[in-house]
Amino acid sequence: MASIATATFADRLAEAVERKRSQLVVGLDPRLDLLPVELRGEAVLGRAEAANAYARFCCGIIDAVAPYVVAVKPQVAFFEALGGDGISALERVCHYGRAAGLLVIADGKRGDIGSTARAYAAAYLEPHDEHEALADALTVNTYLGGDSVEPFLQACRLYGAGIFCLVRTSNAGAGDVQELTLSDGRRVWQHVAALVGEWGADLIGERGLSSVGAVVGATVPRAVAEARKLLPRAVLLLRADVARAFTSGPASALVTASRSVIFAYRGSTEDWRGAAGAEAARLRSDVWSVSGW
């Protein structure tokens, strides 16, 4: 088995959290109808123009929030919807985020088997032709089982990447599968959590955290507390500031905020960059306080 890269994703994350005193991740979810008017007018001219507007918007948000966050999380689907132009814009945004000193978590929820999974891992987590990987970490759909996750784990081992595995999501239909009861009395998502813990056991860095994290819907507080017990070494990726998630250390959970930050200007007298920065600063302080560190 390949050895773990010198600087694991979890260690890089923990260093950033402690240095910036922040557990905040800003999601980059550009939507044409919500863009500032100066960019919306450009975006309606065509797909290439829309992709450029998305990139300009996301890079402007990165500039505004960089002092207050440890990572940005581009939602891949919004860029993919614009075809090749959108993929180029996604690459531009990811590189810009890394140049700003932030970790980049690609929110693609990828999951497949065999050579397809390997291709996804290569696309997002592996360096190419002396260029850095597109992202530091990727969200991964675990519900196809271990063979679908292994290529992503290999990227973690070889290149210091990270993944966030879907464990208990907060969407309305999550209970259709994830809350079903198994013969041993556990829920399906609890079984998946145990698997995630096993997958990440050989990827624990010097800070005691694994580069295999978990996506847990914080709108289900019970699930957060149970996930924390089941995954003491995993970084939990949440959508709300739940204190019980941070009991394994200040970097053991990340809180994601998307539209409330990037579109904060819609309820503010400030311009879109200033409003995003102010909201990110407020949330950074609130989350750090709630985390208890």
N, C-alpha and C positions, 0 to 999 in steps of 0.2 A: 504494500500500500504506500502511496506517495506520502511524503512528510508534509506537515502543515506549513504553510508559508510563514515567513518570519513575523510579519505584521498581520495578524488575523483581523478580519472585519470587526469582530467584537472588541478587540483591543483598541483599534482606531476609533471606534465609536465611544468607548469608555473614556478615552483620552479627551475627545472633543466635548463630551458631556461635562466632565470635570473642569476643563479649561474655560468653557463658555457658561457654565452653570445653567445649562439649558437641556431639556429633554424634548424640545419642540421640533417637529417635522412639518414643513409646509408642503401641502399637496399642490401640484401645478396641474390644474384641470381647466385649461382654456376653453371657453365656450363663446362662440361667435356672438350670440345675442347679449352677452354680459360684458363684452370687451368695452374699454373706454371708447368714447365716440371718435377720438382721433385715430384709433386703430380699426374700429368697426367699418369706417368708410373705406379704408383700404382693403379690408378683408372681403368685402362683397364683390370685388372686381374679378375674382377667380380663385382657383385652388392654390396656385402658386402664391398669390398675394395673401390669401388667408393663412397659409403656412408661415409666411414671413411675419405677418401680424402676430401669430401665436408665439413665434420665437422672440420677437421684440417685446411682447408683453411678459413672457416668462423670464426673460433676461432682466427686464426692469424690476420684476418682483424679486428676483434673486438679489439684485443690488440693494433693494430696500430691506429685505429681511435677513441678509447674511450676518449682521452682528448679533442676531437674537436666536438663531436656529442652528441645529447641528447637521441637518440634512434637508434636502428637497426631494419630493416624490412625484416625478412626472407620471401622469396617467397616460399610458401608452395609447389607449384607444382613441383619444381625441386627435392624436397626431396621425395614427394609422388611417383614420377616416379621410385624410387628405392625400392619400396615396404616397408616391415617391417624394413629393414635395414635403409632405408631413414627416416622413422618416428623416429627411435631411434636417428639418426643423428640430426634431427630437434630438438628433445627434448634436446639433448646435447648442441646444439648451443643456444637455447633459455635460458637454465639455465646458460650457460657461459656468455651470454650477461647481464643477470640480476646480476650475481655475479660481473661483471665489473662495476656495478653502472649505467647501461643504461636501459631505457625503451625498451620493446620489442613489436613491432607491427607485428603481424602475418598477412601476406598478403595472405589471403585465399579466399577473396570475397565470403564468404559463404552466402547462402540465401535459405531458404526452409520453410516449414510450419509445424505446429504441433509438434509432438514428434521429428521429424528430426531436426528442428531448435533448439529445446531444447538440443538435443544431441550435435549439433555443439557448442552451447554456453558452455555446460559443458566441451567439449573437449579442448577448447581454453581459456576460461575465468574464469573457476571456479576451486578452489583448491580441491584436492583430497587426502584423507588419510594423512592429515597433511602436504602435499606437496603443494607448491605454484602453482598458475595457470600457464599454459604453457606460456601465454603471458599477457602483460598489456592491450593490445588492439587488435582488429581484424578488418580487412576491411570486410564490409557487403554489399551484393547486395540488394538494397532496392526495386527493381522493381517487387517484388511479393506482396508488400503492407505491411500494418501495422502488421498483424498477424505474418508475417515472421520475423519481427524485434523485436517483444515484448520479446521473450526469451533472446535476447542479451541485451535489455534494463534492464531486470530483473537482469542480471549479473552485469550490471553497478550499479544498486541500491544496491545490496546486497554485492558485493565484490570490489567495487571501480574500476571496469574495464572501458575501453573505447571502443568505436567503431567509425569507419570512414565509413560513408555511401556513396555509389556511387551516385553522383548527376549529374555531367556533365563530362564525360570521354573524353580523347583526342584521342582515337583510330579512325581509318578512318571511321568505320561504325557507330559511335556514333549517327550521325545525322539521321540515319534511323528511330530511335525511339525518341531519346532525344530532337531533334529539331522540332518535329511535333507540329503544332499549335492547341491549344485547342479552344473550342467555346468561351472562354472569352478573347482570344488573347494571352494568355500566352503560352510559350513553355512547353512541357512535363517536362523537367528537372527543370523548375522554379516551377512547381507544386510540384515536388518531394522535392525541396529545402524547400518549405514551410512546407511540412510534416516533414522533418528532424528537422526543427526549433521547431515544436510542440512536437515531440518525445523527444527532448532534454531539454524542458523547465523546467522539474523538476529535472534536473541533473546538474544544474549550481553550481559550487563550490565557495569558498570564493574569488577566484581571478576573478570572473565574467565571466568565460568561462564554456561552457558545455562539459561534457564528451562524447557527441554525436557530432562527427566532420563530415566533408564532404570531399570527394575526388572530386577535381575539376581540370580538365585538363588545366594547365596554357598555353598550346599552343593555347588556345582560350582566349585571354586577355579580351575580352568583357564579357565572362562568369565569369571570376574571379571577375571583378568589380561588376557585378550584384549579384553574389553569396555572396559577402561580404555584400552587402546591405540587401539581403534577410536573411542572417544568421549572424547577428552581434555578437552572442555569441558562434558561432561554431569555432573550430579549423579547418582551411582548410589545407588539405594535397595536396601539389602541386608537380610539377616536374620542376619548374623553379622559379627563384627569381623575383617575381612580387611585386613591392613595395605596390601597392594598396591593396594587401591581408593582410597587417599587420596593417591596420588602427584601429583595435580593441585591439591592444596591442602587445608587442614583442612575446608573445606565441600564438597569434591568427592564426598563419600559420606555417606550417612546410614545408621545401623544401627537397625533396627526390633526392638523387643521387645514382645511382647503379653502372653500369658498368664503368662509367667514373672514379670512385674511386677504386672499387675492382680490376679492371684490368688495373689500371694506369701504372703498370710496363711494359706493352707492348709498351709504348711510352717513356720509361724512362731508364736511366742507373742504377737506384736504384733497389734493390731487391723488391719483390712484397709487402712486408710489409712496407718498407720505402716509396715506391712510393704511396701506399694507404694513409699512414699517411700524407704525404706532400700535396696530393691533397685534403684531407679532411680539413686540416688546411687552405688551400687557399680558399676553398669554404665557410668554416665557416665564415671567415673574410669578404668575398664578400657579402654573404647573410645578415650578421648583418649590414653591411654598407648600403645596399640597403633598408633594412627594416626601416631605419630611427630612430632606437632606440639606 
